[in-house]
Amino acid sequence: MYEEVSNTNPVLIDTAARSAVDGRPARLSYVFLLLFTVAIYARPEDIFPFLAPLHLTFILGLSSGLTYVGALLSGTARLRWSRELRIVLLLTAWYAAGVPFSLWRSGSLEILTQVWLKTALIFFLLTQTVITLQRIHGLLWAIILSELVVTSYSVFQSSRVLWVGERLSGVNLGILGWNFLGIAVAITIPYIAALFVSQRSILSTGLLAAASLSMLWMLVLTASRGGLLNVLLSAGVTFLLVLRGGWRGRLVGIAIIAALLIVVSMAPQVFWQRLGTVWDSSDSMNAIQESAEESTQDRVAVLDRSIKYTLEHPIFGLGLGNFEVASGLELGRPGAWMGTHNTFTQVSSEAGVPALLLFVALLVTAVLNVRRVSRATVAPDVNLMARATLASLLAFAFGAVFAHLAYEYYFFYPVANAVGICTIAEATPQVNTPEAPPPIVGGTQAQEEVLC
């Protein structure tokens, strides 16, 4: 049979071989990535402390990397050099080049090796393995179910250890911690909406609804003002980009709005007191409102200092993770040892203006690519996931103004999804519609529309 194909047309062999390689590349590496994602989001060691000595994230991340190298060497996978990956590599090189010029070199080196390089490695593996719609869905379910478990456990756990005053801090000490929960929820909402539309089984619908309500209720109990604003913006963008057209999309949009109204109407007093400081800063405040107002003033102060440090050190910045050190040493008081609470000024003040330009270029590149796919005549499911990723990236861009997350995983999961969607779109036959002319053989306009 192989000889017949070879004698007939040698090109068919190469096409068939590439199709076999690209069909299920690095499957084991992808499985380890799914488990790693659960370990990062759910952090099971926070619920079951006896798991902490196992170092799950290290073992699973290393296993994913090693199995990918094995797949690469065996020819069952091939390197994919996306624009986003090239930007991340340039950003990594710039971070490394700035270490010798850091205010605290050992601290900067530690952030580079212990935080950033892990994030960059996982991003690389995601761009190499999450290249089918089924795999993107699997990754999203790993995140959503992790969020469901963490938020449900935190809400139903009666121990006051999980509370800070009248605010729920939750069990999670990582991505889903109370100060960062809002941005995690905002990034996930567009994907939940897309899965609601595309996956119509009773089980998936029930799990998505449970995750949505659990996350929103915990967000309300944290009384995070920035988190609520981020989620409201995400819901609005999701309604415009993901749920447009179709009765099911409109129904999901109504359900999301109803869920928001329900949880907000049941919010505790601390939520309304803290939220009230957004538009009212009167002199007569109780202790909770004074604390919220003081938090706002602190964030404005660190924003000013981060801009000042950017102007003083425009090339390499203070060094990765060095803003807190510089701020604390300058003011000489315990409360000054805090982060920038702004991802963009975190990058500029700690790694310089060139690093900020690369970071913004990464965001813009991902946004433009999925926007191009969302407007192209590709398969409806691909188009839907492109719009969800666009909404997720926009939600991150807004939330990044209120939190310093430059070296963490939040941003790089939706960017990796954007890379995967572009890969899928380029391999998906174009759908001809009355509004879109059929492709022209040899260099089609439709193909150029989805080229990332």
C-alpha positions as CSV (number, residue, x, y, z in Angstrom):
1,M,0.0,0.0,0.0
2,Y,2.8,2.4,0.8
3,E,4.5,1.6,-2.4
4,E,1.4,2.4,-4.4
5,V,1.0,5.8,-2.7
6,S,4.7,6.5,-3.3
7,N,4.5,5.6,-6.9
8,T,1.3,7.6,-7.4
9,N,2.3,10.9,-5.8
10,P,5.2,11.4,-3.4
11,V,3.5,14.6,-2.1
12,L,0.7,12.5,-0.6
13,I,3.2,10.7,1.7
14,D,4.5,14.0,3.1
15,T,1.0,15.3,3.6
16,A,-0.2,12.1,5.2
17,A,2.9,12.0,7.5
18,R,2.5,15.6,8.6
19,S,-1.2,15.0,9.2
20,A,-0.4,12.0,11.4
21,V,2.3,14.0,13.3
22,D,0.1,17.0,13.8
23,G,-3.1,15.1,14.7
24,R,-2.1,14.0,18.2
25,P,1.3,15.5,19.0
26,A,2.8,15.1,22.5
27,R,-0.4,13.6,23.9
28,L,1.4,12.6,27.2
29,S,2.9,16.1,27.6
30,Y,-0.6,17.5,27.2
31,V,-2.0,15.2,29.9
32,F,0.7,16.3,32.3
33,L,-0.1,19.9,31.4
34,L,-3.7,19.3,32.4
35,L,-2.7,17.9,35.7
36,F,-0.2,20.8,36.2
37,T,-3.1,23.3,35.5
38,V,-5.2,21.6,38.2
39,A,-2.3,21.8,40.6
40,I,-1.7,25.5,39.9
41,Y,-5.3,26.6,40.1
42,A,-6.8,24.2,42.7
43,R,-3.6,23.9,44.8
44,P,-4.7,20.7,46.5
45,E,-2.0,21.1,49.1
46,D,-3.9,24.1,50.6
47,I,-6.9,21.7,51.3
48,F,-4.8,18.6,52.1
49,P,-1.5,19.8,53.6
50,F,0.1,16.3,53.5
51,L,0.4,16.8,49.7
52,A,2.8,19.8,50.1
53,P,6.0,17.7,50.3
54,L,5.2,16.1,47.0
55,H,5.9,19.3,45.1
56,L,3.2,18.5,42.5
57,T,3.7,21.5,40.3
58,F,7.4,20.8,39.9
59,I,6.9,17.1,39.2
60,L,4.0,17.6,36.7
61,G,5.7,20.5,34.9
62,L,9.0,18.6,34.6
63,S,7.1,15.5,33.4
64,S,5.3,17.6,30.8
65,G,8.6,19.0,29.6
66,L,10.4,15.7,29.4
67,T,7.7,13.9,27.6
68,Y,7.5,16.8,25.1
69,V,11.2,16.5,24.5
70,G,10.7,12.8,24.0
71,A,7.9,13.4,21.5
72,L,10.1,15.9,19.7
73,L,13.0,13.5,19.4
74,S,10.8,10.7,18.2
75,G,9.2,12.8,15.5
76,T,5.7,12.7,16.9
77,A,5.8,16.5,17.5
78,R,7.4,19.5,15.9
79,L,8.4,22.9,17.1
80,R,5.9,25.7,16.4
81,W,7.3,29.2,16.4
82,S,4.5,31.6,16.9
83,R,4.9,35.3,17.1
84,E,3.8,35.2,20.7
85,L,6.4,32.6,21.6
86,R,9.1,34.8,20.0
87,I,8.1,37.8,22.0
88,V,8.1,35.7,25.2
89,L,11.7,34.5,24.4
90,L,12.8,38.1,23.8
91,L,11.1,39.2,27.1
92,T,13.0,36.3,28.9
93,A,16.3,37.5,27.4
94,W,15.6,41.1,28.5
95,Y,14.7,40.0,32.0
96,A,17.9,38.0,32.2
97,A,20.0,40.8,30.9
98,G,18.7,43.1,33.6
99,V,19.7,40.9,36.5
100,P,23.3,42.4,36.9
101,F,21.8,45.9,37.0
102,S,19.3,45.0,39.7
103,L,19.0,46.8,43.1
104,W,18.9,43.3,44.8
105,R,20.6,40.9,42.3
106,S,20.0,37.7,44.2
107,G,16.3,38.5,44.6
108,S,16.0,39.4,40.9
109,L,17.7,36.2,40.0
110,E,15.4,34.2,42.2
111,I,12.3,35.7,40.6
112,L,13.8,35.0,37.2
113,T,14.6,31.3,37.9
114,Q,12.0,30.4,40.4
115,V,9.0,32.2,38.9
116,W,9.4,33.6,35.4
117,L,11.3,30.7,33.8
118,K,8.6,28.3,35.1
119,T,5.9,30.5,33.6
120,A,7.8,30.8,30.3
121,L,8.3,27.0,30.1
122,I,4.6,26.2,30.7
123,F,3.7,28.8,28.1
124,F,6.0,27.2,25.7
125,L,4.5,23.8,26.3
126,L,1.0,25.1,26.0
127,T,1.8,26.6,22.6
128,Q,3.2,23.3,21.4
129,T,0.5,21.0,22.7
130,V,-2.8,22.9,22.9
131,I,-3.4,23.0,19.2
132,T,-6.8,21.4,18.7
133,L,-10.2,22.6,19.8
134,Q,-10.7,19.4,21.9
135,R,-7.5,20.2,23.8
136,I,-8.5,23.8,24.4
137,H,-11.8,22.6,25.8
138,G,-10.0,20.1,28.1
139,L,-7.7,22.9,29.4
140,L,-10.6,25.1,30.1
141,W,-12.5,22.4,31.9
142,A,-9.4,21.8,34.1
143,I,-9.4,25.5,35.1
144,I,-13.2,25.8,35.6
145,L,-13.5,22.6,37.7
146,S,-10.5,23.7,39.8
147,E,-12.2,27.0,40.4
148,L,-15.4,25.2,41.3
149,V,-13.7,23.0,43.9
150,V,-11.7,25.9,45.4
151,T,-14.5,28.4,45.7
152,S,-17.1,25.9,46.9
153,Y,-14.7,24.6,49.6
154,S,-13.9,28.1,50.7
155,V,-17.6,29.2,50.8
156,F,-18.9,26.1,52.7
157,Q,-15.9,25.8,55.0
158,S,-17.1,27.4,58.3
159,S,-13.7,28.0,59.8
160,R,-13.0,31.6,60.5
161,V,-9.4,30.9,59.6
162,L,-10.4,31.5,56.0
163,W,-11.6,35.0,56.9
164,V,-9.8,38.4,57.3
165,G,-12.1,40.4,59.5
166,E,-15.5,40.4,57.7
167,R,-14.0,39.4,54.3
168,L,-13.6,35.8,53.1
169,S,-10.0,35.1,52.1
170,G,-10.5,31.5,51.1
171,V,-8.4,28.4,51.3
172,N,-6.3,29.1,48.1
173,L,-3.0,30.8,48.5
174,G,-2.3,31.1,44.8
175,I,-4.1,32.1,41.7
176,L,-7.5,31.9,43.3
177,G,-6.5,33.8,46.4
178,W,-8.9,36.5,47.6
179,N,-7.1,39.5,46.2
180,F,-6.7,37.9,42.8
181,L,-9.9,36.0,42.5
182,G,-11.7,38.8,40.6
183,I,-9.2,38.7,37.7
184,A,-9.2,34.9,37.6
185,V,-13.0,34.9,37.4
186,A,-13.1,37.7,34.8
187,I,-10.6,35.8,32.6
188,T,-12.7,32.6,32.9
189,I,-16.2,34.1,32.3
190,P,-15.9,34.4,28.5
191,Y,-14.8,30.7,28.3
192,I,-17.7,29.6,30.5
193,A,-20.1,31.4,28.2
194,A,-18.6,29.8,25.1
195,L,-18.8,26.3,26.7
196,F,-22.4,27.0,27.7
197,V,-23.2,27.7,24.0
198,S,-21.2,24.9,22.4
199,Q,-21.6,22.0,24.9
200,R,-25.3,21.3,25.6
201,S,-25.3,18.3,27.8
202,I,-27.1,18.4,31.2
203,L,-23.9,17.5,33.1
204,S,-21.7,20.2,31.4
205,T,-24.5,22.8,31.8
206,G,-24.9,22.0,35.5
207,L,-21.2,22.1,36.2
208,L,-20.8,25.5,34.4
209,A,-23.7,26.9,36.3
210,A,-22.4,25.7,39.6
211,A,-18.9,27.1,38.9
212,S,-20.3,30.4,37.9
213,L,-22.5,30.8,41.0
214,S,-19.8,29.5,43.3
215,M,-17.1,31.9,41.9
216,L,-19.4,34.9,41.9
217,W,-20.6,34.3,45.5
218,M,-17.1,33.9,46.8
219,L,-16.1,37.1,44.9
220,V,-18.9,39.0,46.7
221,L,-17.8,37.6,50.1
222,T,-14.2,38.8,49.4
223,A,-15.7,42.3,49.0
224,S,-13.1,43.1,46.4
225,R,-14.0,46.3,44.6
226,G,-11.5,45.9,41.7
227,G,-12.5,42.3,41.3
228,L,-16.2,43.2,41.0
229,L,-15.4,45.9,38.4
230,N,-13.3,43.5,36.5
231,V,-16.0,40.9,36.4
232,L,-18.7,43.4,35.4
233,L,-16.5,44.5,32.5
234,S,-15.8,40.9,31.5
235,A,-19.5,40.1,31.6
236,G,-20.3,43.1,29.4
237,V,-17.5,42.2,26.9
238,T,-18.6,38.6,26.9
239,F,-22.2,39.6,26.1
240,L,-21.0,41.7,23.1
241,L,-18.4,39.3,21.7
242,V,-19.3,35.8,22.7
243,L,-23.1,35.7,23.1
244,R,-24.2,37.7,20.2
245,G,-26.7,36.0,17.9
246,G,-28.6,32.8,18.5
247,W,-31.2,32.2,21.1
248,R,-29.0,30.1,23.3
249,G,-26.3,32.8,23.5
250,R,-29.0,35.4,24.5
251,L,-30.3,32.9,27.1
252,V,-26.8,32.4,28.6
253,G,-26.3,36.2,28.7
254,I,-29.6,36.6,30.6
255,A,-28.5,33.9,33.0
256,I,-25.2,35.5,33.7
257,I,-26.8,38.9,34.4
258,A,-29.4,37.2,36.6
259,A,-26.6,35.4,38.5
260,L,-24.8,38.7,39.1
261,L,-28.0,40.4,40.3
262,I,-28.7,37.5,42.7
263,V,-25.3,37.3,44.3
264,V,-25.0,41.1,44.6
265,S,-28.5,41.4,46.1
266,M,-27.4,38.8,48.8
267,A,-24.1,40.5,49.5
268,P,-23.1,41.1,53.1
269,Q,-22.8,44.6,54.5
270,V,-19.1,44.7,54.2
271,F,-19.4,44.4,50.5
272,W,-21.7,47.5,50.2
273,Q,-19.6,49.5,52.6
274,R,-16.4,48.9,50.7
275,L,-18.1,49.4,47.3
276,G,-19.5,52.7,48.6
277,T,-16.0,54.2,48.9
278,V,-15.7,54.0,45.1
279,W,-18.1,57.0,44.7
280,D,-18.3,58.4,48.2
281,S,-15.2,59.5,50.2
282,S,-16.9,61.5,52.9
283,D,-15.3,62.2,56.3
284,S,-17.8,60.1,58.2
285,M,-16.6,56.6,57.7
286,N,-16.7,53.5,59.8
287,A,-13.6,51.2,60.3
288,I,-14.3,49.1,57.2
289,Q,-14.7,52.1,55.0
290,E,-11.6,53.8,56.4
291,S,-9.7,50.6,55.7
292,A,-11.0,50.5,52.1
293,E,-10.1,54.2,51.6
294,E,-6.7,53.7,53.0
295,S,-6.2,50.8,50.6
296,T,-7.1,53.0,47.7
297,Q,-4.7,55.7,48.8
298,D,-1.9,53.1,49.2
299,R,-2.5,51.9,45.7
300,V,-2.3,55.4,44.3
301,A,0.9,56.0,46.2
302,V,2.6,52.8,44.9
303,L,1.4,53.6,41.3
304,D,3.1,57.0,41.6
305,R,6.3,55.4,43.0
306,S,6.3,52.8,40.2
307,I,6.1,55.5,37.6
308,K,8.9,57.4,39.3
309,Y,11.1,54.4,39.4
310,T,10.4,53.8,35.7
311,L,11.6,57.2,34.8
312,E,14.7,56.9,37.0
313,H,15.6,53.4,35.6
314,P,14.1,53.3,32.1
315,I,16.4,50.7,30.6
316,F,16.5,47.7,32.9
317,G,14.4,48.9,35.8
318,L,15.0,48.1,39.4
319,G,15.2,44.3,38.8
320,L,12.6,41.6,38.9
321,G,10.7,41.7,42.2
322,N,12.7,44.6,43.4
323,F,9.9,47.2,43.5
324,E,8.9,46.2,47.0
325,V,12.5,46.4,48.2
326,A,13.0,49.9,46.8
327,S,9.7,51.1,48.1
328,G,10.3,49.7,51.5
329,L,13.8,51.1,51.8
330,E,12.7,54.5,50.6
331,L,9.9,55.0,53.0
332,G,11.4,53.0,55.9
333,R,8.1,51.6,57.2
334,P,6.5,48.1,57.1
335,G,3.5,49.1,55.1
336,A,5.6,50.3,52.3
337,W,6.8,46.8,51.4
338,M,4.1,46.1,48.9
339,G,3.8,45.5,45.1
340,T,2.8,48.0,42.4
341,H,-0.8,46.7,42.2
342,N,-0.4,47.4,38.4
343,T,1.0,44.8,36.0
344,F,2.1,47.4,33.4
345,T,4.0,49.6,35.8
346,Q,5.4,46.5,37.6
347,V,7.1,45.5,34.3
348,S,8.3,49.0,33.5
349,S,9.6,49.7,37.0
350,E,11.2,46.3,37.5
351,A,12.4,45.5,34.0
352,G,12.4,48.8,32.1
353,V,10.5,50.4,29.3
354,P,11.7,47.9,26.6
355,A,10.3,45.1,28.7
356,L,7.0,47.0,29.0
357,L,6.9,47.4,25.2
358,L,7.5,43.7,24.7
359,F,4.8,42.8,27.3
360,V,2.3,45.1,25.6
361,A,3.3,43.8,22.2
362,L,2.5,40.3,23.4
363,L,-1.0,41.4,24.5
364,V,-1.6,43.3,21.3
365,T,-0.4,40.5,19.1
366,A,-2.6,37.9,20.8
367,V,-5.6,40.3,20.6
368,L,-5.2,41.1,16.9
369,N,-4.7,37.5,16.0
370,V,-7.8,36.2,17.7
371,R,-9.7,39.2,16.4
372,R,-8.7,38.3,12.9
373,V,-9.8,34.7,13.4
374,S,-13.1,35.8,15.0
375,R,-13.9,37.8,11.8
376,A,-12.9,35.1,9.4
377,T,-15.2,32.5,7.9
378,V,-13.8,29.5,9.8
379,A,-15.7,26.8,11.6
380,P,-18.3,28.2,14.0
381,D,-16.7,26.5,17.1
382,V,-13.3,28.0,16.2
383,N,-14.9,31.4,15.7
384,L,-16.7,31.1,19.0
385,M,-13.5,30.2,20.9
386,A,-11.6,33.0,19.2
387,R,-14.2,35.5,20.4
388,A,-14.1,34.1,23.9
389,T,-10.3,34.4,24.0
390,L,-10.5,38.0,22.8
391,A,-12.9,38.8,25.6
392,S,-10.7,37.0,28.1
393,L,-7.6,39.0,27.0
394,L,-9.5,42.3,27.2
395,A,-10.7,41.3,30.7
396,F,-7.1,40.7,31.7
397,A,-5.9,44.0,30.3
398,F,-8.5,45.8,32.5
399,G,-7.8,43.7,35.6
400,A,-4.0,44.1,35.2
401,V,-4.4,47.8,36.1
402,F,-5.4,46.7,39.6
403,A,-3.0,43.9,40.3
404,H,0.7,43.0,39.7
405,L,0.7,39.7,37.8
406,A,3.5,40.1,35.2
407,Y,5.4,36.9,36.0
408,E,2.4,34.7,36.9
409,Y,0.3,32.3,34.8
410,Y,-2.9,34.3,34.6
411,F,-2.1,36.1,31.4
412,F,-0.3,33.3,29.6
413,Y,-3.1,30.8,29.5
414,P,-5.4,32.9,27.3
415,V,-2.4,34.0,25.2
416,A,-1.5,30.3,24.7
417,N,-5.2,29.7,23.8
418,A,-4.8,32.5,21.2
419,V,-1.8,30.7,19.7
420,G,-3.7,27.4,19.6
421,I,-6.7,29.0,18.0
422,C,-4.6,30.5,15.3
423,T,-3.0,27.1,14.6
424,I,-6.5,25.5,14.4
425,A,-7.8,28.3,12.1
426,E,-4.9,28.0,9.7
427,A,-5.6,24.3,9.4
428,T,-9.4,24.6,9.1
429,P,-11.0,24.7,5.7
430,Q,-12.6,28.1,5.0
431,V,-16.4,28.2,5.1
432,N,-17.9,30.0,2.1
433,T,-20.8,32.3,2.9
434,P,-22.8,34.7,0.7
435,E,-20.8,37.5,2.3
436,A,-17.4,35.9,1.8
437,P,-16.2,34.9,-1.7
438,P,-14.8,31.4,-2.2
439,P,-11.1,31.0,-1.8
440,I,-8.8,31.4,-4.8
441,V,-6.4,28.6,-5.5
442,G,-2.7,29.5,-4.9
443,G,-3.0,32.2,-2.3
444,T,-6.5,32.9,-1.1
445,Q,-7.8,36.0,0.5
446,A,-9.7,33.9,3.1
447,Q,-6.6,32.1,4.1
448,E,-4.7,35.4,4.6
449,E,-7.5,36.6,6.9
450,V,-6.8,33.9,9.5
451,L,-3.0,33.8,9.1
452,C,-1.5,34.6,12.5
